[in-house]
Amino acid sequence: MSAGCPPEAYAAALAGFEGMTLSRLAALLRHHDPVQAWAVALREQPATGLIAQVLAQRDVREAWRRSAAARRPEDVFARCQELGVQVLLPSSPRFPGLLSADRQPPPVLFAKGDLGVLEGRRVAVVGTRNATAAGREAARRLGLGLGAAGVHVVSGLARGVDGVVHRALLAAEGEGRPVGVVACGLDVVYPREHRDLWAAVANCGLLLSEMPPGIGPEPFRFPLRNRIIAALAEVVVVVESRERGGSLITAAEALDRSIPVMAVPGPPTNRAAAGTNSLLRDGAPPVLDAGDVLACLALEPERAAFETAELRARPRAEDRAVYDVLRHEPRTIDGVALASGRSLVDAAMSLARLEQAGWIGGADGWFECVGSPLR
């Protein structure tokens, strides 16, 4: 054992062990303090129950021995301090009460930023990584509107909806701040293109993880972190999700905790909205703008408080005719060309420019207007 190390150092090191699942770590720390748990994991003290069964497996014993040699408690803890990452145990007075009261609390939590953000009003906004233009626009407007109203937004910092809503929140003129819950160490930015976003979230809000520094993302970790996103929220909003999308896991975790779930409607032709439309069919309240979410929170400021400025560039004059034929119903490119009197080539070019600017969205060969209408 490492002399002089605080208990948090041992818990942090154990969390990064190869083959250390959430249930195994929870069992270790439920029955032992972190120093004893370290000794049990290395078979220096007797194990009981689940851990005894786990340690009966030779591959686990060897993996944990390797991990102990590679991830010494003092080294892991020093790395956390170097990064400005707090290591929190459920017994710590700084451990978020929202999570300590949860039915599946994190055995150890890594935090960077201001934990006080969790004392404000909080909404989780989640959705597909492969968002359509319509989904991205809906996420952008929610981020701007909630931020302007002083509501903090919890998300997973993934590509697509998560990244869009947090960037919009950071751009909003208001008191709303971002909370990012990630599935890897707080020094392992994933996806890599979000490096600037991670830094901004840590500086202006809060980053959270169950993983210590140096641990990369693995597929099984993403569904696990979704329970934390749900547990931190007063309301969960699903912007876009396919029929079996990961965002529906967050929605299910919220419903299991009696946390309201809302959804942004999408056209039946949009496969990226199949999951959200299913939530609506099952009774989830629809979200058309930030006002719907604020009403669910019993926050109803003046509409001007969350109306967002138009940031999209106005379309060219030649593209306006194409936009106008999409005002009332979605159309295919052939339908757009026929209704606007443009050639297929010209219609395709206009559609591309309008979609890039965020005025329309396309899915499965159909196009429709998104966001607030062009006036």
Sine and cosine of phi, psi and omega as CSV:
sin_phi,cos_phi,sin_psi,cos_psi,sin_omega,cos_omega
0.00,0.00,0.35,-0.94,-0.07,-1.00
-0.99,-0.15,0.91,-0.42,-0.04,-1.00
-0.91,0.41,0.66,-0.75,0.10,-1.00
0.99,0.10,-0.05,1.00,0.00,-1.00
-0.98,0.18,0.67,-0.74,0.07,-1.00
-0.95,0.30,0.31,-0.95,0.01,-1.00
-0.82,0.57,-0.58,0.81,-0.02,-1.00
-0.86,0.51,-0.52,0.86,-0.01,-1.00
-0.90,0.43,-0.66,0.75,0.00,-1.00
-0.93,0.38,-0.67,0.74,0.02,-1.00
-0.90,0.44,-0.65,0.76,0.01,-1.00
-0.89,0.45,-0.67,0.74,0.00,-1.00
-0.92,0.39,-0.68,0.73,0.01,-1.00
-0.88,0.48,-0.59,0.80,-0.04,-1.00
-0.88,0.47,-0.40,0.92,-0.02,-1.00
-0.99,-0.13,0.11,0.99,0.00,-1.00
-0.90,0.43,0.61,-0.79,0.14,-0.99
-0.88,0.48,0.78,-0.63,0.02,-1.00
0.98,0.20,0.17,0.98,0.01,-1.00
-1.00,0.02,0.99,-0.14,0.01,-1.00
-0.99,0.15,0.20,-0.98,0.03,-1.00
-0.86,0.52,-0.70,0.72,-0.04,-1.00
-0.92,0.38,-0.59,0.81,0.01,-1.00
-0.93,0.36,-0.70,0.72,0.01,-1.00
-0.91,0.41,-0.66,0.75,0.02,-1.00
-0.88,0.48,-0.66,0.76,0.01,-1.00
-0.91,0.42,-0.67,0.74,0.02,-1.00
-0.87,0.50,-0.74,0.67,-0.11,-0.99
-0.99,0.12,-0.24,0.97,0.07,-1.00
-0.96,0.27,-0.58,0.82,-0.11,-0.99
-0.97,-0.25,-0.16,0.99,-0.05,-1.00
-0.62,-0.78,0.47,-0.88,0.19,-0.98
-0.95,0.31,0.29,-0.96,-0.12,-0.99
-0.83,0.55,-0.59,0.81,0.00,-1.00
-0.91,0.40,-0.70,0.71,0.05,-1.00
-0.91,0.41,-0.62,0.78,0.00,-1.00
-0.87,0.49,-0.63,0.78,0.05,-1.00
-0.87,0.49,-0.71,0.71,-0.01,-1.00
-0.91,0.41,-0.62,0.78,0.03,-1.00
-0.91,0.42,-0.69,0.72,-0.02,-1.00
-0.87,0.49,-0.51,0.86,0.00,-1.00
-0.99,-0.10,0.16,0.99,0.04,-1.00
0.89,0.45,0.47,0.88,0.09,-1.00
-1.00,0.03,-0.25,0.97,0.12,-0.99
-0.71,-0.70,0.42,-0.91,-0.06,-1.00
-0.93,0.38,0.58,-0.81,0.03,-1.00
-0.96,-0.27,0.43,-0.90,0.05,-1.00
-0.72,-0.69,0.22,-0.98,0.13,-0.99
0.84,0.54,-0.70,-0.71,-0.06,-1.00
-0.84,0.54,-0.68,0.73,-0.07,-1.00
-0.92,0.39,-0.57,0.82,0.07,-1.00
-0.89,0.45,-0.65,0.76,0.04,-1.00
-0.91,0.42,-0.66,0.75,-0.01,-1.00
-0.91,0.42,-0.70,0.71,-0.05,-1.00
-0.96,0.29,-0.16,0.99,0.11,-0.99
-0.95,0.30,-0.23,0.97,0.01,-1.00
-1.00,-0.01,0.85,-0.53,-0.08,-1.00
-0.88,0.47,-0.64,0.77,-0.04,-1.00
-0.90,0.43,-0.57,0.82,0.04,-1.00
-0.93,0.36,-0.71,0.71,0.02,-1.00
-0.84,0.55,-0.70,0.71,-0.02,-1.00
-0.93,0.37,-0.64,0.77,0.01,-1.00
-0.90,0.45,-0.67,0.75,-0.01,-1.00
-0.94,0.34,-0.54,0.84,0.09,-1.00
-0.90,0.43,-0.70,0.72,0.03,-1.00
-0.89,0.46,-0.69,0.73,-0.02,-1.00
-0.90,0.44,-0.64,0.77,-0.01,-1.00
-0.89,0.45,-0.60,0.80,0.02,-1.00
-0.95,0.31,-0.58,0.82,-0.07,-1.00
-1.00,0.06,-0.41,0.91,-0.11,-0.99
-0.80,-0.60,0.95,0.33,0.01,-1.00
-0.92,0.38,0.63,-0.78,-0.05,-1.00
-0.80,0.60,-0.69,0.73,-0.04,-1.00
-0.91,0.42,-0.55,0.84,0.00,-1.00
-0.96,0.29,-0.69,0.73,0.01,-1.00
-0.89,0.45,-0.69,0.73,-0.03,-1.00
-0.93,0.38,-0.62,0.78,0.04,-1.00
-0.89,0.45,-0.63,0.78,0.04,-1.00
-0.90,0.43,-0.65,0.76,0.05,-1.00
-0.87,0.49,-0.70,0.71,0.00,-1.00
-0.90,0.43,-0.63,0.77,0.03,-1.00
-0.87,0.49,-0.61,0.79,-0.04,-1.00
-1.00,0.08,-0.13,0.99,-0.09,-1.00
0.97,0.26,0.48,0.88,-0.02,-1.00
-0.99,-0.13,0.80,-0.60,0.08,-1.00
-0.99,0.11,0.67,-0.75,0.09,-1.00
-0.96,-0.28,0.88,-0.48,-0.13,-0.99
-0.86,-0.51,0.76,-0.65,0.13,-0.99
-0.98,-0.20,0.42,-0.91,0.01,-1.00
-0.82,0.58,-0.42,0.91,0.02,-1.00
-0.98,0.19,-0.19,0.98,-0.03,-1.00
-0.96,0.28,0.66,-0.75,0.05,-1.00
-0.90,0.43,-0.31,0.95,0.02,-1.00
-1.00,0.00,-0.12,0.99,0.01,-1.00
-0.91,0.42,0.76,-0.65,-0.06,-1.00
-0.83,0.55,0.82,-0.58,0.01,-1.00
-0.87,0.50,-0.54,0.84,0.02,-1.00
-0.86,0.51,-0.54,0.84,-0.03,-1.00
-1.00,-0.02,-0.57,0.82,0.02,-1.00
-0.91,0.41,-0.47,0.89,0.02,-1.00
-1.00,0.06,-0.08,1.00,-0.06,-1.00
-0.96,0.27,0.41,-0.91,-0.01,-1.00
-0.95,0.31,-0.27,0.96,0.04,-1.00
-0.68,-0.74,0.93,0.36,-0.08,-1.00
-0.94,0.33,0.47,-0.88,0.10,-1.00
-0.90,0.44,0.74,-0.67,0.05,-1.00
-0.90,0.44,-0.51,0.86,0.08,-1.00
-0.50,-0.86,0.58,-0.81,-0.08,-1.00
-0.78,-0.63,0.66,-0.75,0.04,-1.00
-0.93,-0.37,0.80,-0.60,-0.11,-0.99
-0.74,-0.67,0.64,-0.77,0.10,-0.99
-0.69,-0.72,0.87,-0.50,-0.03,-1.00
0.83,-0.56,-0.47,-0.88,-0.12,-0.99
-0.97,-0.23,0.96,-0.27,0.03,-1.00
-0.91,0.41,-0.33,0.95,0.03,-1.00
-0.90,0.44,-0.33,0.95,0.05,-1.00
-0.84,0.54,-0.53,0.85,-0.07,-1.00
-0.95,0.32,-0.10,1.00,0.05,-1.00
-1.00,0.03,-0.16,0.99,0.01,-1.00
-1.00,0.02,-0.09,-1.00,0.07,-1.00
-0.97,0.24,0.67,-0.74,-0.18,-0.98
-0.69,-0.72,0.72,-0.69,0.08,-1.00
-0.79,-0.62,0.73,-0.69,0.13,-0.99
-1.00,-0.02,0.76,-0.65,0.08,-1.00
-0.86,-0.51,0.88,-0.47,-0.08,-1.00
-0.73,-0.68,0.27,-0.96,0.01,-1.00
0.09,-1.00,-0.04,-1.00,-0.10,-1.00
-0.92,0.39,0.49,-0.87,0.12,-0.99
-0.95,0.32,-0.49,0.87,-0.04,-1.00
-0.98,-0.20,0.87,0.49,-0.07,-1.00
-0.94,0.33,0.57,-0.82,0.13,-0.99
-0.98,0.21,0.13,-0.99,0.06,-1.00
-0.87,0.49,-0.61,0.79,0.02,-1.00
-0.91,0.42,-0.66,0.75,0.02,-1.00
-0.91,0.41,-0.65,0.76,0.02,-1.00
-0.91,0.42,-0.64,0.77,0.02,-1.00
-0.92,0.40,-0.65,0.76,0.04,-1.00
-0.89,0.46,-0.68,0.74,0.02,-1.00
-0.90,0.43,-0.66,0.75,0.01,-1.00
-0.87,0.49,-0.72,0.69,-0.05,-1.00
-0.94,0.35,-0.57,0.82,0.08,-1.00
-0.91,0.41,-0.69,0.72,0.02,-1.00
-0.87,0.49,-0.71,0.70,0.02,-1.00
-0.91,0.42,-0.71,0.71,-0.06,-1.00
-0.93,0.37,-0.70,0.71,0.01,-1.00
-0.93,0.38,-0.64,0.77,0.03,-1.00
-0.88,0.48,-0.67,0.74,0.01,-1.00
-0.90,0.43,-0.50,0.87,0.00,-1.00
-1.00,0.06,0.02,1.00,0.04,-1.00
0.99,0.15,0.31,0.95,0.01,-1.00
-1.00,-0.08,0.73,-0.68,0.03,-1.00
-0.99,0.14,0.60,-0.80,-0.07,-1.00
-0.91,-0.42,0.82,-0.57,0.04,-1.00
-0.98,-0.18,0.73,-0.68,0.06,-1.00
-0.40,-0.91,-0.05,-1.00,-0.12,-0.99
-0.98,-0.22,0.07,1.00,0.03,-1.00
0.86,0.52,0.43,0.90,0.06,-1.00
-0.99,0.12,0.09,-1.00,0.12,-0.99
-0.89,0.46,0.26,-0.97,0.10,-0.99
0.98,0.17,-0.74,-0.67,-0.12,-0.99
-0.84,0.55,-0.71,0.71,-0.05,-1.00
-0.84,0.54,-0.77,0.64,-0.03,-1.00
-0.90,0.43,-0.66,0.75,-0.03,-1.00
-0.90,0.44,-0.72,0.70,-0.07,-1.00
-0.92,0.39,-0.59,0.81,0.00,-1.00
-0.96,0.28,-0.60,0.80,0.06,-1.00
-0.90,0.43,-0.65,0.76,0.02,-1.00
-0.91,0.41,-0.66,0.75,0.02,-1.00
-0.86,0.50,-0.68,0.73,0.00,-1.00
-0.92,0.40,-0.45,0.90,0.01,-1.00
-1.00,0.06,-0.21,0.98,-0.07,-1.00
-0.95,0.32,0.52,-0.86,0.08,-1.00
-1.00,-0.05,0.99,0.12,-0.03,-1.00
-0.18,-0.98,-0.14,-0.99,-0.08,-1.00
-0.99,-0.13,-0.01,1.00,0.01,-1.00
-0.91,0.42,0.66,-0.75,-0.04,-1.00
-0.77,-0.63,0.43,-0.90,-0.09,-1.00
-1.00,0.01,0.57,-0.82,0.15,-0.99
-0.80,-0.59,0.89,-0.46,0.00,-1.00
-0.95,-0.32,0.80,-0.60,0.04,-1.00
-0.92,-0.38,0.91,-0.41,-0.15,-0.99
-0.91,-0.42,0.24,-0.97,-0.12,-0.99
-0.95,-0.31,0.46,0.89,0.00,-1.00
-0.47,-0.89,0.04,-1.00,0.05,-1.00
-0.88,0.47,0.47,-0.88,-0.08,-1.00
-0.96,0.29,-0.03,1.00,0.11,-0.99
-0.96,-0.28,0.06,1.00,-0.02,-1.00
-0.93,-0.37,1.00,0.03,-0.09,-1.00
-0.94,0.35,0.82,-0.57,0.04,-1.00
-0.61,-0.79,0.83,-0.56,-0.05,1.00
-0.96,0.29,0.36,-0.93,-0.12,-0.99
-0.88,0.48,-0.53,0.85,-0.05,-1.00
-0.94,0.34,-0.10,1.00,0.02,-1.00
-0.99,-0.12,0.29,0.96,-0.05,-1.00
-0.84,0.55,-0.70,0.71,0.00,-1.00
-0.92,0.39,-0.57,0.82,0.00,-1.00
-0.93,0.38,-0.68,0.73,0.05,-1.00
-0.85,0.53,-0.71,0.71,-0.02,-1.00
-0.89,0.46,-0.66,0.75,0.00,-1.00
-0.91,0.41,-0.65,0.76,0.02,-1.00
-0.90,0.44,-0.69,0.72,0.02,-1.00
-0.90,0.44,-0.60,0.80,-0.03,-1.00
-0.97,0.26,-0.60,0.80,-0.11,-0.99
-0.97,-0.23,-0.31,0.95,-0.08,-1.00
-0.61,-0.79,-0.88,-0.48,-0.12,-0.99
-0.47,-0.88,0.71,-0.70,0.15,-0.99
-0.94,-0.34,0.69,-0.72,0.00,-1.00
-0.74,-0.68,0.53,-0.85,0.08,-1.00
-0.39,-0.92,0.40,-0.91,0.17,-0.99
-1.00,-0.06,-0.05,1.00,-0.08,-1.00
-0.97,-0.25,0.65,-0.76,0.05,-1.00
-0.97,0.25,0.22,-0.98,0.05,-1.00
-0.81,0.59,0.56,-0.83,0.06,-1.00
1.00,-0.01,-0.18,0.98,-0.03,-1.00
-1.00,-0.06,0.85,-0.52,-0.03,-1.00
-0.99,0.12,0.15,-0.99,-0.01,-1.00
-0.96,0.27,0.65,-0.76,0.13,-0.99
-0.77,-0.64,0.54,-0.84,-0.11,-0.99
-0.78,0.62,-0.63,0.78,-0.09,-1.00
-0.94,0.33,-0.29,0.96,-0.05,-1.00
-0.98,0.21,-0.44,0.90,-0.09,-1.00
-0.91,0.41,-0.74,0.67,0.06,-1.00
-0.87,0.49,-0.55,0.84,0.00,-1.00
-0.91,0.41,-0.66,0.75,-0.03,-1.00
-0.94,0.35,-0.35,0.94,-0.02,-1.00
-0.89,0.45,-0.49,0.87,0.02,-1.00
-0.92,0.39,-0.53,0.85,0.02,-1.00
-0.95,0.32,-0.68,0.74,0.07,-1.00
-0.82,0.57,-0.73,0.69,-0.01,-1.00
-0.90,0.43,-0.69,0.72,-0.07,-1.00
-0.91,0.41,-0.44,0.90,-0.02,-1.00
-1.00,0.10,-0.18,0.98,-0.15,-0.99
-0.99,-0.16,0.49,-0.87,0.20,-0.98
-1.00,0.02,-0.47,0.89,0.04,-1.00
-0.58,-0.81,0.62,-0.79,0.11,-0.99
-0.93,-0.37,0.80,-0.61,0.05,-1.00
-0.92,-0.39,0.83,-0.55,0.07,-1.00
-0.98,-0.19,0.88,-0.48,-0.08,-1.00
-0.99,0.10,-0.81,0.59,0.08,-1.00
-0.58,-0.82,0.68,-0.74,0.07,-1.00
-0.44,-0.90,0.70,-0.71,0.10,-0.99
-0.94,0.34,0.08,-1.00,-0.12,-0.99
-0.85,0.53,-0.54,0.84,0.02,-1.00
-0.85,-0.53,0.55,0.84,-0.07,-1.00
-0.93,0.36,0.44,-0.90,0.01,-1.00
-0.89,0.46,-0.43,0.90,0.02,-1.00
-0.89,0.45,-0.46,0.89,0.03,-1.00
-0.93,0.36,-0.41,0.91,0.10,-0.99
-0.91,0.41,-0.69,0.72,0.06,-1.00
-0.87,0.49,-0.68,0.73,0.02,-1.00
-0.87,0.49,-0.68,0.73,0.01,-1.00
-0.91,0.43,-0.65,0.76,0.04,-1.00
-0.89,0.45,-0.62,0.78,0.03,-1.00
-0.91,0.41,-0.73,0.68,-0.01,-1.00
-0.88,0.47,-0.59,0.81,0.05,-1.00
-0.89,0.45,-0.39,0.92,0.00,-1.00
-0.98,-0.22,0.19,0.98,-0.02,-1.00
0.87,0.49,0.55,0.84,0.08,-1.00
-0.99,-0.12,0.78,-0.62,-0.04,-1.00
-0.87,0.50,0.60,-0.80,0.07,-1.00
-0.87,-0.50,0.77,-0.64,0.04,-1.00
-0.86,-0.50,0.29,-0.96,-0.05,-1.00
-0.56,-0.83,0.55,-0.84,0.07,-1.00
-1.00,0.03,0.84,-0.54,-0.01,-1.00
-0.92,0.40,0.49,-0.87,0.09,-1.00
-0.69,-0.72,0.35,-0.94,0.01,-1.00
-0.90,0.43,0.55,-0.84,0.00,-1.00
-0.85,0.53,-0.41,0.91,-0.01,-1.00
-0.98,0.19,-0.18,0.98,-0.05,-1.00
-1.00,-0.04,0.96,-0.29,-0.01,-1.00
-0.90,0.44,-0.47,0.88,0.01,-1.00
-0.93,0.37,-0.23,0.97,0.01,-1.00
-0.95,-0.30,0.14,0.99,-0.04,-1.00
-0.87,0.49,-0.66,0.75,0.00,-1.00
-0.94,0.35,-0.67,0.74,0.01,-1.00
-0.92,0.40,-0.64,0.77,0.04,-1.00
-0.90,0.43,-0.54,0.84,0.08,-1.00
-0.91,0.42,-0.64,0.76,0.06,-1.00
-0.87,0.49,-0.67,0.74,0.02,-1.00
-0.90,0.44,-0.66,0.75,0.02,-1.00
-0.88,0.47,-0.53,0.85,-0.01,-1.00
-1.00,0.09,0.04,1.00,0.11,-0.99
0.92,-0.38,0.04,1.00,0.04,-1.00
-0.91,0.40,0.69,-0.72,0.05,-1.00
-0.91,0.42,0.62,-0.79,0.01,-1.00
-0.98,0.20,0.49,-0.87,0.08,-1.00
-0.89,-0.45,0.91,-0.41,0.07,-1.00
-0.98,-0.20,-0.45,0.89,0.08,-1.00
-0.35,-0.94,0.01,-1.00,-0.04,-1.00
-0.88,0.48,-0.45,0.89,0.00,-1.00
-0.86,0.50,-0.58,0.81,0.02,-1.00
-0.90,0.43,-0.62,0.78,0.00,-1.00
-0.95,0.32,-0.66,0.75,0.02,-1.00
-0.89,0.46,-0.60,0.80,0.04,-1.00
-0.90,0.43,-0.62,0.78,0.04,-1.00
-0.90,0.44,-0.53,0.85,0.05,-1.00
-0.99,0.11,0.01,1.00,-0.10,-1.00
0.89,0.46,0.52,0.86,0.11,-0.99
-0.92,-0.40,0.92,-0.38,-0.05,-1.00
-0.76,-0.65,0.94,0.34,0.06,-1.00
-0.95,0.31,0.08,-1.00,0.06,-1.00
-0.84,0.54,0.59,-0.81,0.00,-1.00
-0.79,0.62,-0.57,0.82,-0.03,-1.00
-0.89,0.45,-0.36,0.93,-0.04,-1.00
-0.94,0.34,-0.39,0.92,-0.01,-1.00
-0.79,-0.61,0.08,1.00,0.14,-0.99
-0.92,0.40,0.68,-0.74,-0.09,-1.00
-0.96,-0.28,0.58,-0.81,0.01,-1.00
-0.93,0.37,0.51,-0.86,0.03,-1.00
-0.98,0.21,0.90,-0.44,-0.03,-1.00
-0.98,-0.22,-0.12,0.99,-0.04,-1.00
-0.99,0.15,0.63,-0.78,0.05,-1.00
-0.92,0.38,0.67,-0.74,0.02,-1.00
-0.91,0.41,0.63,-0.78,-0.04,-1.00
-0.94,0.33,0.38,-0.93,0.09,-1.00
-0.88,0.47,0.35,-0.93,0.01,-1.00
-0.86,0.51,-0.64,0.77,-0.04,-1.00
-0.95,0.32,-0.31,0.95,0.02,-1.00
-1.00,0.00,-0.27,0.96,-0.06,-1.00
-0.89,0.46,-0.61,0.79,0.00,-1.00
-0.89,0.45,-0.61,0.79,0.03,-1.00
-0.93,0.37,-0.68,0.74,0.04,-1.00
-0.87,0.50,-0.68,0.73,-0.08,-1.00
-0.89,0.46,-0.56,0.83,-0.03,-1.00
-0.97,0.25,-0.21,0.98,0.03,-1.00
-0.99,-0.13,-0.02,1.00,-0.07,-1.00
-0.86,0.51,-0.63,0.78,-0.18,-0.98
-0.97,-0.23,-0.32,0.95,0.00,-1.00
-0.31,-0.95,0.48,-0.88,0.09,-1.00
-0.92,0.39,0.50,-0.87,0.02,-1.00
-0.62,-0.79,0.38,-0.93,0.17,-0.99
-0.99,0.14,0.15,-0.99,0.03,-1.00
-0.88,0.47,-0.59,0.81,0.05,-1.00
-0.90,0.43,-0.67,0.74,0.01,-1.00
-0.91,0.42,-0.61,0.79,0.04,-1.00
-0.90,0.43,-0.73,0.69,-0.01,-1.00
-0.87,0.49,-0.69,0.72,-0.02,-1.00
-0.91,0.42,-0.72,0.70,-0.07,-1.00
-0.95,0.31,-0.49,0.87,-0.05,-1.00
-1.00,-0.08,-0.19,0.98,-0.03,-1.00
0.96,0.27,0.31,0.95,0.02,-1.00
-0.99,-0.15,0.37,-0.93,0.11,-0.99
-0.94,0.33,0.29,-0.96,0.02,-1.00
-0.87,0.50,-0.64,0.77,-0.01,-1.00
-0.90,0.43,-0.74,0.67,-0.01,-1.00
-0.91,0.42,-0.64,0.77,0.02,-1.00
-0.89,0.45,-0.67,0.75,0.00,-1.00
-0.89,0.45,-0.65,0.76,0.01,-1.00
-0.91,0.40,-0.66,0.75,0.03,-1.00
-0.90,0.43,-0.68,0.74,0.02,-1.00
-0.87,0.49,-0.66,0.75,0.00,-1.00
-0.89,0.45,-0.69,0.72,0.00,-1.00
-0.92,0.40,-0.67,0.74,-0.01,-1.00
-0.91,0.41,-0.62,0.79,0.00,-1.00
-0.94,0.35,-0.65,0.76,0.02,-1.00
-0.89,0.45,-0.58,0.82,-0.01,-1.00
-0.98,0.18,-0.22,0.98,0.03,-1.00
1.00,-0.05,0.22,0.98,0.01,-1.00
-1.00,0.09,-0.47,0.88,0.02,-1.00
-0.73,-0.68,0.27,-0.96,0.10,-1.00
-0.75,-0.66,0.51,-0.86,0.00,-1.00
-0.81,-0.58,0.62,-0.78,0.05,-1.00
-0.43,-0.90,0.78,-0.62,0.07,-1.00
0.82,0.57,0.59,0.81,0.08,-1.00
1.00,0.07,0.00,1.00,0.02,-1.00
-0.93,-0.36,0.53,-0.85,-0.01,-1.00
-0.81,-0.58,0.55,-0.84,0.01,-1.00
-0.48,-0.88,0.36,-0.93,0.08,-1.00
-0.95,0.31,0.55,-0.83,0.05,-1.00
-0.75,-0.66,0.38,-0.92,0.04,-1.00
0.95,0.30,-0.20,-0.98,0.02,-1.00
-0.92,0.39,0.58,-0.81,-0.09,-1.00
-0.93,0.37,0.48,-0.88,0.08,-1.00
-0.95,0.30,0.75,-0.66,0.00,-1.00
-0.92,-0.40,0.00,0.00,0.00,0.00
